[in-house]
Amino acid sequence: MLIGLISDTHIPEIALHLPAQVKEVFKDVELILHAGDLYTRWVLDELERLAPVLSAEGDDEYPDTENDERVDETHILTVDGTTILLKHILWWWPDQIDRNSIYTQNGRSPDIVVYGHTHRAKIENKGGALLVNPGSPTFPGYRRGLGTVALLNIKSGKAEARIIRLRERT
């Protein structure tokens, strides 16, 4: 399954709309996970035209996202036998905490953690889990402009992630 990962869109505060490049990158995805700070449900509606969407609740969401069934503080889902945790901020995951001491579902710790908040794209393995921060497509490094999203491919229980840097069209 190919999953689009996005976070920290900050629409309409930072940008008025999703960059068109996001839609191009996500054209073949089967699911989109937004790691919070979307600010308006319109972003989810727009993304949902491409694939089903779930979003983590950001640390400063607007009231517009309240009571949207796609938005929750944390989502835990299983895709092809792989457990994914979607959350905005990872306060609890520095090097000293192993993945078995955090969120579990049916006795399983997450294989993949998708998070946001930092506006910096990052992929790393920690404690046996793949951690992916897609960065921000509109506010990378807290600067306005085109940033990043990510693609997560899960096949036969194995996951690979890659960061996609959005570029101006030529």
Secondary structure, DSSP 8 states (H G I E B T S, - for coil): -EEEEE----TTTT-SS--HHHHHHTTT-SEEEE-S---SHHHHHHHHTTS-EEEE--TT--GGGTT-TTEESEEEEEETTEEEEEES--TT-STTS-GGGS--BTTB--SEEE--SS---EEEEETTEEEEE---SS-GGGSSS--EEEEEEEETTEEEEEEEE-----
